[in-house]
Structures are given as C-alpha cells and as structure tokens.
C-alpha cells in the first residue's frame, strides 16, 4: 500500500470528488480523504435531501390546486416517517454512485480525519501520506455563534432528519436556508414564523425579488418578522423560544439559519502556514492557490460563492491547471443561483442595485398570475425582470420569482454568459403557452434608471 501520491484531496464532497476524478483522468495518482460520508453537504445533508423534502412539501399545494382541475381527493395526510425512509434509501444510493465513480476513476478513497503535517504530508489516523499537491475541499458547517443560545437550536442537518414535524417552527435568518425550510415546513403543515434583521430577506439579491420572496412567504401563511432585533434563542423542556425586541416568541422548535462557517480549523492548516481569514475562510487566489505553495483550496472552505456547482467548477479548473497545463479560473459573477422557496427564485447577473454603477439602465419587468394559478384561483404571481445597459443593449441581469424559475434561469444563463443583448431576446420566437415566453415578449421598459437618479457612483 503506497503512501505517496501526486495529489491528496481532503474532503469527499462535490468539489473534492470532481477535482479528484478530473486529476485522475490526466493520469495523476490521487488519494481522497473523507471523515464522514462521500457526497458531502450537498448530497448527504444539503441540496439533494432538501430538494426531496421540497417536493414532499409541494404536494400540499398541488393537492389543493388539483381540486380546481376537477380532482376529488378524499383525505390527504402527510407521513414524515415514510418520506424519511425513502430519503435515506435515495441518499445511500447516491453515496454509492459517488463511491463507484471514484473507484472507476482509480482514486484511492481513505476514510478518516486528515491533519496537515506539512505542505506535502497529511496524517490520517496512524497513516502518513505524502504528495506534492494538497487540495483542501472540506466545505462548511452551520454556524452557531451569531447569537446566544444558538447551539441548542436545530440546524438544517437536524431538519432533514426530523422524526416528528414541529407544530410551530421559528426560523432565525432570512437567507437561503431560512427561506427554503420555512417554505418546505409550511407546505408540510407546520405553522412557521421567520425572523430576520433587515427589512427584506435574501440580502444580495435584486430588491424586487426580495420583495416578492417576502410577499410569497406571507401567501403561504408564514409569519414574517422583518427588522427583528434578535437577541438569542432559549431551549428548555417546555420548548424553544426566539428572543427579540424584548419579547419571547415560543415555538416547538427553532431553526438556526444564520449562515455557515468554513471547515478549516483544527486540521493543521495554520501550523503549516496556510493563511486563514478571521471567519475561517482559506485565503486563495483566482487559481485556488493558498498562501503555501502546493496547498490549494476550493469550495465553501474558501467562502467565495458557496454553491455546489461553483465548487465543482473550481475543482475541475484546479485539476485542469495542475495536471493538464491549462490556466483557467472560474468566473464567479457568471454563476446563476436559485432559492427553492414556494414559488422559487432564480437569478443570473447583476441586481439592479449593483448594475446601477454601469450607467443608464433599461429595466424590463413582467408580473402576472400564471395560467395554472389563475385557473386554480391561487393568488401566486410570477415576476420577471431583465436589466439592460442602455448604451450597449447588453443584458446585465435576469431575475425571476415564480414556478420553474430555477429551470428557466438556468437556460437563460447560457444566453447571459454569451453576452446576449435585449435585441437577441426580442428576436427569439416564444414557446407558447409557457411562462418563460414572457422573457421574450418584454417590448417596453417599465423604467429607465440613471446613476444620477439612484445616487450611486
Ligand atoms: P445566508 O448567508 O444565506 O443567510 C444567513 C442569514 O442569517 C441572513 O438572513 C443573515 O442576515 C442572518 N444573520 C447572520 N448573522 C446574524 C446575526 N448575528 N444576527 C441576526 N441575523 C444574522 O446563510 P444560510 O445559512 O441561509 O446559507 C448558507 C449558504 O449556503 C448560502 O450563502 C448559500 O451559499 C448556500 N446555500 C445555497 C442554497 C441554494 O443554492 N439554493 C441552499 C442553501 C444554502 P443578514 O442578511 O442581515 O446578514
């Protein structure tokens, strides 16, 4: 059993696995170390089980709408235990797929906790491995220090393993995780309240999407508490409470969705000289090189754009550069993103606030009740926005809140990345009847915005 490799990857999540396999495809001898399950956060306790839970929650809306289409549904009841069993089987299956992919790529998988001994050696239990190149892809975990008492609250990991649905759920945080689980659990039947400190959730997104996200929470009968002066969480035998504005709001459970921290501490990185920011993020350049030659980092542990496909892209670029003589890096700004609320959101490119610095903008918007919702008498609306630089006609940002937004934005991201202009959208013939066709039918801008008007420089 050789302990010498060309590359040691620490972390078997989406990013680490992608990097290991790409490196091995170039003939590199690769070891991948994972202390938990292969697949990492996304597959085991993130995107995948979250989306399976989202589907479970969505059926409540589908069942309600079905009646308007003539279906008689006797009595629908959701059984969390049945979903849990099916989810566990599916995650086991996917973990096996990851293992098989690594095996067929000839990557040596080592179970255990890794510790850097130097820039070229790593200890896993009693075994010491060496390699000229080490890639840290250890991801992130839920932060528990933003407010007092958070360590006692549930995290997204716990929500995904719930045995009993909390009747009343308090959610702390208005980011991706807070909003997605608020929607999901409301769909499953919990009474949900969401607390966040700003006026709107989803900081960083286009303001119009943030407004729609807040309105859509309310349409699901979720209580929204913006501008909350959050002071902490209390958990005792009688339940849980969110403390804010000198009041205690009581729930059966509280979800801590106040952000995630990079997994970089206690693994010998600092001792080896690897520079780490105060928030735990490993400092890297555009090519994922750390401050120590031969040590690289990708994905959430670098806290750049914390999305699975970005980590995968960073991992592949890293391997292409190191083992195939390429010199490329990932353009984080071009990555589309989605929030799986009810209805979901999707975005690619700049928000209107951020685009304002580019100069005069034409803003195209559409808001309508989609055909299915209108027929079913549901109040849900779809909102679409295209931000165009007036001088060049170039599309700077595309945003959508509404059914299928993630799927639609994913396709439009190709056009965005090719530098599409508004005229390109205009001469694209619509597919009818769809919601997406509205993106092709925005003839007149709803507004023209100037830097001078917004006051931004
Ligand atoms: P986010 O950073 O998205 O949101 C954190 C929330 O907690 C924000 O509302 C933030 O408020 C609030 N918060 C943070 N600190 C405090 C504090 N001290 N007091 C009060 N409020 C606080 O983190 P998430 O945990 O939701 O998600 C982590 C990351 O995981 C995301 O950034 C995303 O990259 C990724 N993710 C992606 C998903 C997807 O692609 N669909 C799904 C889930 C996660 P404020 O905004 O005011 O700072």
Boltz pocket constraint, residues with backbone or C-beta under 6 A from the ligand:
constraints:
  - pocket:
      binder: B
      contacts: [[A, 146], [A, 147], [A, 172], [A, 173], [A, 174], [A, 175], [A, 176], [A, 177], [A, 178], [A, 180], [A, 196], [A, 197], [A, 198], [A, 202], [A, 203], [A, 230], [A, 257], [A, 258], [A, 259], [A, 260], [A, 305], [A, 306], [A, 307], [A, 337], [A, 338], [A, 339], [A, 340]]
      max_distance: 6.0
